[in-house]
Amino acid sequence: MVWILLTLVFLLLRVAPGDPITAALGGQLPPAELARRRHAGGYDRPIIVQYGDYLKQVLSGNLGKTQQGESVTHVVLVNGSATLELSIFALLFALAVGVPIGLRCGRRRDGAFDTFGRLFGIVTYAAPVFFLGLLFQLLFTKRLGWLPPSGQVSATLQAEISDGPHLLFFEALFKGDTNALSDVVKHLIMPAVTLGLLVTGVVIRLVRVNVIQTLKGDYVEAARARGIPERRVVMRHAFHNALVPIITVMGLQAALLLSGSVLTEETFNWPGIGNRLIQYLQNRDYLAVQGIISVFAIVVVVISLLIDIANAILDPRVRY
Amino acid sequence: MVANAGAVEQVVGAPRGGGVLRRTLGPIRDARGLPKVLLWVGGLLFLVFVIFAIFAPLVAPYGFDQTESGNKQFPKYGHPSGSHWFGTNVTNHDVLSIVIYGARTALEVVVLAVLFSIIIGVVLGLISGYYGGWLDRILVLIMDALFAFPYLLLAIVVAFLLAGKVGGGVMTAALSITVVYVPQYFRVVRNSVLSAKQESYVEAARALGARPRTIMGRYLFGNVIQSVPVIATLNAADALLTLAGLGFLGYGIQPGDAAEWGYELSRAVTDAGAGIWWTGLFPGLAIVLLVVGLTLVGEGLNDILNPVLRRRFGRLVVMPARPRSQEVAGDLGAGQ
């Protein structure tokens, strides 16, 4: 799967537009200079050799250099960690809100709460993240002045932070720096909630449908007949068995989360990988774009692997 | 009566266009309760935007690229007022007109994108499912890879590549969105073809010497197409969001060519810093309402057409009460 995705990335970004030097600088440089640079970059060799090189490089963790000479791997590590932090908190928010609502909707199908839950799910899904983010900015920053509008940390604190990975929340937490922590959390709330709401709708729908399905099962009937309290029936018997499909589909939503994070980062000027990707796209920096997209491809595959492992732990019938 | 006879004939004979449509739409007429309400509310919302889109020049007070009226320049960042209900934006355009013309752009792109994906997805799915073999395996691999990939990034990359060659118009936007949704139709159609081609009527057709094209077009197509309307409406909603996302990131439609909601919102993010709310709120609401409308239609259709979720609102059958003496006797009998 990794191989197929990487091949697709290579075909799309290297073969389709031609070599990166001509694509980015064609028309701006004299042909001789172009040819010299193409030769220096090795882009005049057969495409199949370049393809082999690309695969080798990606596997050894070398993603090439940006136009500014920065290592793409470094960019991925530094900015990717900011995206990771955002995604973790968004996911936590989505689960904390979505699972209880979905459970209640599933238990009382077609009740008033169920209708509310479904509508809530539809509306959060229908509102583009950047629109929600915009509304939050208007309300909490402009009107109420509670939260900072954008960025991951205040400019004054930014100077004190090392040039390492941008896992600022965890960094501040481990240092026990309450001042920095509160600043980071304030910056984190709006982006995380915005991105989280996007996924919440999906979580509600998933939990609801699967709980409805499992509640129809014979073992649920049997559990009820044995006089087990309804709460426990729903949690232990219905929800537990609904988890496998829920987790599987949630894994597919990793792609949704990644797409959403690009938009969220752009809205809140969050220094994540999506933000950088958009910059590179605007600069027509093909190599950097190719590198970042390759990483996204690998991330998607790794997540699907993790999902399989999680399912194997949850469901004793799944064995590899 | 005559119409009924026709319907019976069609069910008995090979599935044909009219029969398929009738069978697909039949449950909608019989639907009741919440699904029906969802369907109606969503349909109404959708209809409003369709009217906006078609009659944009009549409905909108100004053109989407108009910055003056009667030799009077529109104000920059004008508050919502009598002459500009939704205010004006940074480039002195009327926001209400942009919102209305935006519906036209959105529907154009989405209709094209969904049509393209259905055509490509269904054809590839039919071929892949019917012939099988290495072609099937390669197509499945590619489609799975595309499906797993973050949809927006895929659309951005395609838009980015096409923009250099085709330019950033409605077509580019539609094509970049198409790539995202082809795999869904492909999967659904391929899977139903796999099960449908084992049916005896397909075998009979093959035994009669029908060509593969005839089998696929006449026999399989009608049987695998039924889940497409639901996916199409839900996809349309999703495609709208993708278009807005593309526009927001600057890979949608060129600003001069048409009004686009996502692009308006990207400029509104800067405005929000200055406390200007009307440039973002109204295009954003337009997106939300249209997507909600389409989603409601899709959900309603899904509830009604999907046999797993469908509920039969059949009449309750009341059993005649048993004579009391027998009941007592029975109870006694059980007791002993």
Interface residues (C-beta under 8 A of the other chain):
Chain A: M1 I4 L5 L8 L12 L13 A16 P17 A23 D110 T115 R118 I122 V123 Y125 A126 A127 P128 F130 F131 G133 L134 L135 Q137 L138 T141 K142 P149 L252 A255 L256 L258 S259 G260 V262 L263 E266 T267 L277 I278 L281 Q282 V289 I293 F296 A297 V300 V301 S304
Chain B: G33 L34 L141 I142 D144 A145 L146 A148 F149 P150 Y151 L152 L153 I156 V157 V158 F160 L161 G164 A237 L241 A244 G245 F248 L249 G250 Y251 G262 L265 S266 A268 V269 A272 G273 G275 W277 G280 L281 G284 I287 V288 V291 V292 T295 L296 E299
